[in-house]
Amino acid sequence: MLGPSPVVKKQPEAHSPVQSLVDMVKENMSPDDLLKSFKAITDNIKKTERDGPASSSAAAPTLKSSSKNTDAVAPSPSSQPTGSKWSIDALSKNIRSAFNINPTTTGAIKDIIGLPIKHQLTLLNAISERLLSKNAPQNDRNNTFESVMNILGNLGPEDSDLIYLVTQPLIANFYDDIPKPYNNYVGNQFRTADGSFNSLIYPEVGKAGSTYTRSVTSVSENNTNLPSPKVVFDRLLKRPDGQFTPNKGGINMMLLYLAIIITHDLFYTDSKDPTRNLTTSYLDLSSLYGYNRADQESVRQMKDGLLKNDQWFDKRLVIQPAGVAGLIIIFSRNHNYIAKKLLEINENERFSYGPGKRLATVEEQDEKLFQTARLINNGCYANIIIHDYIRTIIGTSADSDFVLDPFATPSNPIYGNAVSIEFNAIYRWHAGIGQEDSAWIAQVMDLLTAQMKSSRAQERHPGLDRSLINKTAQNESIFDQLLVGFNEHFVHASPEELAMGLPVASSHRDLETGSFPDADIIRVLRAGFTQPASEIGNGQNTPAALEHVEIAGIQQARILDTCYFNDFRKFLHLTTLDTFEDFSEKVEVQEALKELYGSPDKVELYAGLMVERTKQTGLRLPYTMGRAILSDAVNLLRNDRILTKEMTPASLTNWGYQYTLGDPKSNNRIFPSLLTNLFPDVTSESGGGFTADELRTLFNTPK
């Protein structure tokens, strides 16, 4: 017997997305399918708005042609899943929370079906418009809101779900139009000298003299059998004599000099209390300007908003490689250039004083010029960090228009920023020191160690952490003693020179102006430009001369009960390193880790950071360090009310605002302009200056 004839389904006619949704609802789809369908239609509308109508055949996106290598970087060896295995696992976990289905949203979709089709379209357009307006301005001349209100005004109690679905998000949007809590009051556009009131709600956060925060709360049991810090240094960190591995990313010491400036801005541990940070927790050039009002006035001329010529406050920078002082002098000169330009332009007479003027006295004029110049100088500093420093760290080519810009999306910082003990360890890049600077630091450390021993000051703090990228501070009296010996051996500055400001090795101030010769500053900067930095990770890269520095760092981390290395990776949502082979490429380091710690989970943060395998691009930082640095950079910038809310023409003047944006002909970088404009006596034509090609790649060793 023949069975029933097969039923031939009629192919549905093409419908608009709205009509398709209506048909599905009329066929009594499940609540899950209802919401998915509603989501699909709004997604389609967004896609159409973004991409335009779909063509008959999809075309693959066309990439800009480029001679650069754009191949993906292959995963590094790891005992945890990588590549597609990791992607599939992560995706499966996220899909579970993709839809939010509840009776109200399901009922509202059904309510839509009872309305006339033109009203359905209006409501769907309103919802889509609201979704789209999150990232694009809404054209209120469409009268969509008014149309929706007319529709809702004619509905009855039976349509309550629909009314709720449409109106509640609107009310939430209206509420969110005005950010809360109120975090930026008029008259607070300038930085305080000590970093307080960056957050106007929590004014003490990030203030100089605050205690460090703790990023990671660990419940791991204590390691009661820690190796001695000296053994850790000798086995894991010390660079063998006669060995040097240039940075494979081609990074030079100029980048490390900038890193030193940044680190000294953020870390200055009190010699009497290792929990206390004497500097601010903001990227505010406090090494230049000082940490309180008295510090600030000591480096100011107190006239026309100017700093003393080529002067800065932080004495710790003196005993760094001379290029570090050269960099801070760039910012000192930039401040004075800005202050003079502001007074010359005097936009809307904002810097005029006297009867009927904005300012009453010459003292008020000096203060307004100083604070405005400092704000613009800070904007230039942030420009260099974003367009040069971060760009180099992540490996973006110098002529690329791409930048990882933390300010691309506006932020409303509420809490301010406070640096932590974990990031105190993260910023120790001693292993990156180049050969020439390593030899020079060895001489400096021999001198300073001898002085510290003779003054019996060495035991007053867990180590002599005074070298490259230093976080641990000496008190002023000890530093004054050290500078006397440093000057005698390395500078030979006269008393008259020292009265004008801090010294720079191998240079002398002009006794009339107090400035250093342009040629000397460019020379010490070029020494860093042409000097390759070292590879930083995998262990056994730190110069032997920094033994006391590294031991101090290990001891300080232990005193402050810093978490284990794997605990910190969990904090950053990174996979743990479960074998010693995961840590370093070097077999001898793997074996030393096993002998010293027994288990990967017992490796302390300081040691783990220094011996981990390196990234394959850019500065080639160890993986955890590189990840943490980017997280910290974004938080430092986006949590700073001054940088996020006050870098405007209203605060900086029109000229100052444009100045901080950099040169559009140089990928919006300002650093090349500072090197050419602030040192007019030294050019590439006259000899000694940076060429146009060198200015493009200031943080890469010239080939």
C-alpha positions in Angstrom: 0.0 0.0 0.0 1.2 3.4 -0.9 1.7 5.8 1.9 0.3 9.3 1.9 1.7 11.6 -0.7 4.5 13.8 0.6 3.5 17.3 1.5 5.4 19.9 -0.5 6.0 22.9 1.6 5.4 26.2 0.0 8.5 28.4 0.0 7.8 31.5 2.0 7.8 34.8 0.3 10.5 37.2 1.2 9.4 39.4 4.1 10.8 42.5 5.7 12.5 41.7 9.0 9.6 43.2 10.9 7.0 41.1 9.1 9.1 38.0 9.6 9.1 38.7 13.4 5.3 39.2 13.3 4.8 35.8 11.5 7.0 34.0 14.0 5.1 35.4 17.0 1.8 34.5 15.4 2.9 30.9 15.2 3.3 30.7 19.0 7.0 30.5 19.2 8.6 29.7 22.6 9.7 32.6 24.8 13.3 31.7 24.1 12.8 31.9 20.3 10.7 35.1 20.7 13.5 37.0 22.4 16.1 35.6 20.0 14.0 36.7 17.0 13.5 40.2 18.5 17.2 40.4 19.1 17.9 39.4 15.6 15.8 42.1 14.1 17.4 44.8 16.1 20.8 43.5 15.3 19.9 43.5 11.6 18.8 47.1 11.9 22.0 48.1 13.5 24.0 46.2 10.9 22.1 48.0 8.1 22.7 51.3 9.7 26.4 50.5 10.0 27.2 48.7 6.8 24.4 49.9 4.4 22.1 47.5 2.5 23.5 44.1 1.9 24.7 43.4 -1.7 23.7 40.3 -3.6 27.0 38.7 -2.8 29.2 39.2 0.2 32.7 40.3 -0.4 35.6 39.7 1.8 37.0 42.9 3.4 39.9 44.5 1.6 43.0 45.2 3.6 45.3 48.1 2.9 48.3 46.9 1.1 51.4 47.1 3.2 55.0 46.0 3.0 55.0 45.4 6.7 54.8 41.9 8.2 51.2 41.4 9.4 51.4 37.7 10.2 49.9 36.6 13.4 52.3 35.7 16.2 52.2 32.0 17.1 51.4 31.0 20.7 54.4 30.4 22.9 55.0 27.1 24.7 52.6 26.6 27.6 51.1 23.7 29.6 47.7 25.4 29.4 45.4 25.4 26.3 46.4 28.0 23.6 45.2 28.9 20.1 41.8 27.5 19.0 41.5 25.2 22.1 41.5 28.2 24.4 39.2 30.2 22.1 36.6 27.4 22.0 36.7 27.0 25.8 36.3 30.7 26.5 33.5 31.1 23.9 31.5 28.3 25.3 31.5 30.0 28.7 30.4 33.4 27.3 27.6 32.0 25.2 25.8 30.8 28.3 25.1 34.4 29.4 24.3 35.8 26.0 20.5 36.1 26.4 18.5 37.6 29.1 14.9 36.1 29.0 12.2 37.1 31.4 8.4 37.2 31.4 8.2 41.0 31.0 10.3 41.1 27.8 8.5 38.0 26.4 5.1 39.6 27.1 6.1 42.9 25.6 7.0 41.2 22.3 3.5 39.6 22.2 1.9 43.0 23.0 3.6 44.5 19.9 1.7 42.1 17.7 -1.7 43.6 18.8 -0.7 47.0 17.4 -1.2 48.2 13.9 1.8 47.5 11.7 2.8 51.1 11.4 2.9 51.3 15.2 5.0 48.1 15.3 7.5 49.7 13.0 7.6 52.9 15.0 8.3 51.0 18.2 11.0 48.8 16.6 12.6 51.9 15.1 12.5 53.6 18.5 14.2 50.6 20.2 16.8 50.4 17.5 17.4 54.1 17.6 18.0 53.9 21.3 20.5 51.1 20.8 22.3 52.9 18.1 22.5 56.2 20.0 24.8 54.7 22.6 27.7 55.3 20.2 26.3 57.9 17.8 24.4 61.1 18.3 20.6 60.8 18.1 18.7 63.0 15.6 15.8 64.3 17.7 14.3 65.9 14.6 13.1 62.4 13.6 10.4 63.0 16.3 10.7 59.3 17.2 10.2 60.0 20.9 7.1 62.1 20.3 5.6 59.4 18.0 6.3 56.7 20.6 4.7 58.8 23.3 1.6 59.2 21.1 1.3 55.4 20.7 1.8 54.6 24.4 -0.7 57.3 25.4 -3.4 55.4 23.6 -2.7 52.0 25.2 -4.6 50.4 28.0 -3.7 48.4 31.2 -3.5 45.2 29.1 -0.4 46.6 27.4 1.6 47.2 30.6 4.4 44.9 29.6 5.0 46.9 26.4 4.8 50.2 28.2 7.4 49.0 30.8 9.8 47.7 28.1 9.8 50.9 26.2 9.7 53.5 29.0 12.0 52.1 31.6 15.2 52.2 29.4 14.3 55.7 28.3 14.1 56.8 31.9 17.4 55.1 32.6 19.0 56.9 29.7 17.7 60.3 30.8 19.0 59.5 34.3 22.4 58.5 32.9 22.7 61.7 30.8 24.1 63.4 33.9 27.0 61.4 35.4 26.9 60.7 39.1 28.5 61.2 41.5 29.5 64.7 40.5 33.2 64.5 40.1 34.4 67.7 38.5 33.7 71.0 40.2 34.5 74.4 38.7 37.8 75.9 39.9 39.6 72.6 40.4 41.3 72.4 36.9 44.9 72.5 38.2 46.9 69.8 40.0 47.7 70.3 43.6 51.4 70.0 44.5 50.9 66.8 46.5 48.4 65.1 44.2 45.5 65.4 46.6 42.0 66.3 45.3 42.6 64.5 42.0 39.4 62.7 43.1 37.2 65.4 44.5 35.1 62.7 46.2 38.0 60.9 47.8 40.6 63.7 47.9 43.3 61.7 49.8 43.6 58.9 47.2 46.9 59.0 45.4 48.3 61.8 47.6 52.0 61.9 48.2 52.8 60.3 51.5 49.9 57.7 51.3 50.5 54.0 51.9 50.7 51.6 49.0 47.6 49.6 48.2 47.4 45.9 47.8 46.1 44.7 44.4 45.9 40.9 45.2 44.4 39.4 48.3 45.9 35.9 48.4 44.8 33.0 50.5 47.7 30.8 49.6 49.6 29.4 52.5 52.9 31.1 53.3 56.1 29.6 52.0 58.1 29.0 55.2 61.2 27.9 53.4 62.0 30.9 51.1 65.6 31.0 49.7 67.8 33.9 50.7 67.5 37.0 48.5 71.2 36.7 47.6 70.8 33.1 46.4 67.7 34.2 44.3 69.8 36.9 42.7 72.9 34.7 42.1 70.9 31.8 40.7 68.0 33.5 38.8 68.8 37.1 38.1 72.5 37.8 37.8 73.9 38.4 34.3 77.0 36.2 33.8 80.2 38.0 33.3 81.0 38.7 29.6 77.4 37.9 28.5 75.0 40.4 27.0 72.0 39.8 24.8 70.8 42.9 22.9 67.0 43.4 22.9 65.7 41.4 19.9 63.1 44.0 19.3 65.7 46.6 18.6 64.8 48.8 21.6 67.4 51.2 22.8 68.2 52.8 26.2 66.2 56.0 25.4 63.0 54.0 26.2 64.5 52.8 29.5 65.3 56.4 30.4 61.7 57.4 29.9 60.7 54.4 31.9 62.9 55.7 34.8 61.1 59.1 34.7 57.7 57.3 34.8 58.7 55.0 37.6 60.1 57.8 39.7 56.8 59.7 39.2 55.0 56.8 40.8 57.3 55.1 43.4 59.3 56.7 46.2 59.3 54.4 49.2 59.9 56.1 52.6 63.2 54.9 54.0 61.7 54.7 57.5 58.4 53.0 56.4 58.3 50.7 53.4 54.5 50.8 53.3 54.5 54.5 52.5 54.9 56.2 49.1 56.4 59.7 49.2 55.3 60.6 45.7 51.9 60.8 44.1 50.1 58.0 42.3 49.7 60.0 39.1 51.6 60.5 35.9 52.1 64.2 36.8 55.9 64.8 36.4 56.2 65.1 40.1 59.9 64.2 39.7 60.2 67.6 38.0 57.8 69.6 40.1 58.2 68.1 43.6 55.8 66.4 46.0 54.4 69.3 48.0 54.1 73.0 47.8 57.5 73.7 49.4 59.2 71.3 46.9 57.4 73.0 44.1 58.5 76.6 45.0 62.1 75.5 45.4 62.3 74.8 41.7 60.3 77.9 40.6 61.4 81.4 39.7 58.1 82.7 41.2 57.8 85.0 38.2 56.0 84.7 34.9 55.2 81.0 35.8 58.7 79.9 35.1 60.9 77.1 36.5 64.5 77.7 37.3 66.5 77.0 34.2 67.2 73.2 33.6 66.2 72.4 37.2 64.1 69.6 38.6 63.3 68.4 42.1 64.0 64.7 42.5 67.6 64.1 43.5 67.3 60.4 42.7 67.6 61.1 39.0 71.1 62.6 39.4 72.7 59.2 39.9 70.9 57.5 37.0 72.6 57.4 33.6 73.0 61.0 32.4 70.3 60.5 29.7 67.7 60.4 32.4 68.6 63.9 33.6 68.6 64.9 29.9 65.0 63.8 29.5 63.8 65.6 32.6 65.5 68.7 31.4 63.5 68.4 28.2 60.3 68.7 30.3 61.8 71.6 32.4 62.6 73.5 29.2 59.2 72.6 27.7 57.5 74.1 30.8 59.3 77.4 30.3 58.6 77.5 26.6 54.9 77.0 27.3 54.8 79.7 30.0 56.4 82.2 27.8 54.1 81.4 24.9 51.0 81.6 27.0 52.0 85.1 28.2 52.9 86.2 24.6 49.5 85.1 23.2 47.5 86.0 26.4 44.3 84.5 25.0 41.3 86.7 26.0 43.7 88.5 28.4 43.4 85.6 30.9 46.9 86.3 32.2 46.6 90.1 32.5 46.5 91.6 36.0 45.5 94.9 37.5 42.3 97.0 37.8 39.5 95.6 35.7 41.6 92.5 34.7 41.0 88.8 35.5 44.0 88.7 37.9 44.6 91.2 40.7 48.4 91.0 41.2 51.6 89.9 39.6 51.7 87.0 42.1 48.4 85.8 40.8 49.7 86.1 37.2 52.7 83.9 38.1 50.5 81.3 39.7 48.1 81.1 36.8 50.8 80.9 34.2 52.7 78.3 36.2 49.7 76.1 36.8 48.5 76.4 33.2 52.0 75.6 31.8 52.2 72.6 34.1 48.9 71.3 32.8 50.0 71.7 29.2 53.4 70.1 30.0 51.5 67.2 31.6 49.5 66.9 28.4 52.8 66.6 26.4 54.0 64.0 28.8 50.8 61.9 28.3 51.2 62.3 24.5 54.7 60.8 24.7 53.5 58.0 26.9 50.7 57.1 24.5 52.3 57.8 21.1 55.9 56.7 21.8 56.2 54.7 25.0 53.2 52.4 24.8 53.5 52.2 21.0 57.1 50.9 21.4 56.2 48.5 24.2 53.5 46.8 22.1 55.6 46.8 18.9 53.6 49.2 16.7 55.7 50.6 13.9 56.8 54.2 14.2 54.9 55.3 11.1 51.7 53.6 12.0 48.6 55.7 12.7 47.4 53.2 15.2 47.8 53.9 18.9 46.4 52.1 21.9 44.7 55.3 23.2 43.2 55.1 26.7 41.4 58.4 26.0 39.6 57.2 22.9 36.5 56.5 25.0 35.6 59.2 27.5 35.8 58.3 31.1 34.4 59.8 34.3 37.0 58.9 37.0 35.6 58.9 40.5 38.0 57.2 42.7 41.4 58.5 41.7 44.5 56.2 41.5 46.7 54.6 44.1 49.7 52.5 43.2 50.2 49.1 44.8 53.0 47.0 46.2 52.6 44.5 43.3 53.2 47.1 40.7 56.1 48.4 42.6 57.8 45.1 41.6 56.3 45.1 38.1 58.2 48.3 37.1 61.7 47.0 37.9 63.4 46.6 34.6 67.0 46.5 35.7 67.7 43.6 33.3 67.1 45.9 30.4 70.2 48.0 31.0 72.6 48.3 28.1 76.3 47.4 28.2 77.7 51.0 28.4 75.2 52.1 31.2 75.9 48.8 33.1 79.6 49.6 33.2 78.9 53.2 34.3 76.4 52.0 37.0 79.0 49.6 38.3 81.3 52.5 39.1 78.5 54.5 40.7 77.4 51.6 42.8 80.9 50.9 44.0 81.2 54.5 45.2 77.7 54.7 46.7 78.0 51.4 48.5 81.3 52.4 50.0 79.7 55.7 51.2 76.7 54.0 52.6 78.9 51.5 54.5 81.1 54.3 55.9 78.0 56.2 57.1 76.5 53.0 58.6 73.3 53.8 56.7 73.0 50.6 54.8 71.0 48.8 57.5 68.4 51.6 57.7 66.6 50.2 54.7 66.5 46.7 53.2 69.0 47.5 50.4 70.5 50.2 48.4 67.7 50.6 45.8 69.1 53.6 44.1 69.8 52.5 40.6 67.9 52.2 37.4 64.1 52.3 37.8 64.4 52.8 41.5 61.5 52.7 43.9 63.1 52.7 47.3 64.0 56.2 48.6 66.7 57.5 50.8 66.0 60.4 53.1 67.2 63.8 52.1 70.2 63.9 54.5 71.6 60.7 53.1 71.0 61.8 49.6 72.9 65.0 50.2 75.8 63.0 51.5 75.8 60.7 48.4 75.6 63.6 46.0 78.7 65.2 47.5 80.7 62.1 46.7 79.0 61.6 43.3 79.9 65.2 42.3 83.5 64.7 43.3 83.9 61.5 41.3 81.7 62.0 38.2 80.6 65.6 37.7 83.2 68.0 39.1 80.7 70.9 39.3 81.7 74.0 41.1 79.9 75.4 44.2 78.5 78.1 42.0 77.0 75.6 39.6 75.5 73.5 42.4 73.9 76.6 43.8 72.0 76.9 40.5 70.6 73.3 40.6 71.2 69.6 40.4 74.2 68.4 38.4 74.4 66.3 35.2 77.4 64.0 34.8 79.9 65.2 32.2 78.3 68.6 31.8 78.5 72.1 33.3 76.0 74.9 33.8 76.4 78.3 32.2 77.1 80.5 35.3 75.0 83.4 33.7 71.9 81.5 32.6 72.1 78.4 34.8 71.4 76.2 31.7 73.3 73.3 30.4 74.7 73.5 26.8 72.3 72.2 24.2 75.1 70.0 22.8 75.7 68.3 26.1 72.0 67.4 26.6 71.6 66.1 23.1 74.9 64.1 23.5 73.7 62.2 26.6 70.3 61.5 24.9 72.1 60.2 21.8 74.1 57.9 24.0 70.9 56.3 25.0 69.5 56.3 21.4 72.5 54.5 20.0 72.8 52.0 22.9 70.9 48.7 22.6 68.9 47.8 25.7 69.2 44.2 26.9 66.7 41.4 26.8 64.6 41.6 30.0 63.0 38.2 30.6 64.0 34.6 31.0 66.3 35.4 34.0 70.0 35.9 34.4 70.0 39.3 32.6 70.5 41.7 35.5 74.0 43.4 35.8 76.0 42.1 38.8 76.4 45.7 40.0 72.8 45.8 40.9 72.9 43.0 43.4 72.0 45.3 46.3 69.2 46.9 44.3 67.6 43.5 43.5 68.1 42.2 47.0 66.3 45.3 48.3 63.4 44.7 46.0 63.1 41.0 47.1 63.2 42.0 50.7 60.7 44.8 50.4 58.2 42.5 48.6 58.6 40.0 51.4 58.2 42.6 54.1 55.0 43.7 52.5 53.7 40.2 52.1 53.3 40.4 48.4 51.4 37.5 46.7 52.9 34.6 44.8 53.6 34.9 41.0 50.7 32.6 40.0 48.3 34.5 42.4 49.1 37.6 40.4 48.4 35.9 37.1 45.1 34.8 38.4 44.3 38.4 39.4 45.0 39.4 35.8 42.8 36.5 34.5 45.8 34.7 33.0 46.4 31.0 33.1 48.8 29.9 35.8 52.3 28.5 35.0 52.0 24.9 36.1 55.5 23.6 35.2 58.9 25.2 35.7 59.4 24.8 31.9 56.5 27.3 31.5 58.6 30.0 33.2 61.9 30.4 31.3 63.5 29.2 28.1 66.8 28.7 30.0 67.2 25.2 31.4 69.5 26.4 34.2 66.8 28.8 35.4 64.1 26.1 35.3 66.3 23.9 37.4 67.1 26.7 39.9 63.4 27.5 40.3 62.7 23.9 41.1 65.5 23.7 43.7 64.7 27.1 45.3 60.9 26.9 45.4 59.8 23.3 44.9 56.5 24.1 43.3 55.5 26.6 40.6 52.8 27.9 42.9 55.4 28.8 45.5 57.5 31.0 43.2 57.4 34.5 44.7 56.1 37.4 42.5 59.5 39.2 42.3 61.4 36.2 41.0 58.7 35.0 38.7 58.4 38.4 37.0 62.1 38.5 36.2 62.5 35.0 34.9 59.4 34.5 32.8 59.5 34.0 29.0 59.2 37.1 27.0 56.7 38.4 24.5 57.8 38.1 20.8 57.2 41.7 19.8 58.0 45.3 20.8 60.0 45.6 24.0 59.6 41.9 24.6 58.7 42.2 28.2 58.0 39.0 30.2 54.4 38.1 29.6 53.0 38.9 33.0 55.0 42.1 33.3 53.9 43.2 29.8 50.2 42.5 30.6 50.3 44.3 33.9 52.1 47.3 32.5 49.4 47.9 29.9 46.7 47.5 32.6 48.5 49.9 34.8 49.0 52.5 32.0 45.3 52.5 31.1 44.3 52.9 34.8 46.9 55.6 35.5 45.6 57.7 32.6 41.8 56.9 32.8 41.6 57.2 36.6 43.2 60.7 36.5 40.6 63.4 36.6 43.0 66.1 35.4 44.0 64.1 32.3 40.5 63.0 31.5 38.5 66.1 32.3 40.8 69.1 32.2 42.8 68.7 29.0 40.5 71.1 27.2 40.9 74.4 25.4 39.0 76.0 28.4 41.8 74.9 30.7 44.8 74.9 28.4 44.0 77.8 26.0 43.4 77.1 22.3 47.2 77.2 21.6 48.0 74.9 24.6 45.4 72.4 23.6 46.6 72.1 20.1 50.2 71.9 21.3 49.5 68.8 23.4 47.9 67.0 20.4 51.4 66.8 18.7 52.4 67.1 15.1 49.9 65.6 12.6 52.7 65.2 10.1 54.4 62.9 12.7 51.5 60.6 13.6 50.4 63.2 16.3 53.6 62.7 18.2 55.2 65.6 20.1 58.4 64.1 21.3 60.3 64.8 18.0 59.2 68.4 18.1 60.5 68.9 21.6 64.0 67.6 20.6 64.2 70.0 17.7 62.5 73.1 19.1 63.9 73.1 22.6 67.6 72.7 21.5 68.0 75.2 18.7 71.8 75.2 19.0 72.1 71.5 17.9 70.7 70.3 14.6 71.3 67.5 12.2 72.7 70.0 9.8 75.1 71.6 12.3 76.1 68.1 13.6 75.1 66.2 16.6 71.3 66.5 16.3 68.8 63.9 15.4 68.0 63.4 11.7 64.4 63.3 10.4 64.7 59.5 10.1 66.0 59.1 13.6 63.2 61.3 15.0 60.8 58.7 13.5 62.3 55.8 15.6 63.6 57.5 18.7 63.2 54.3 20.9 64.8 51.9 18.4 68.6 51.4 18.0 69.7 52.9 14.7 70.6 50.3 12.1 
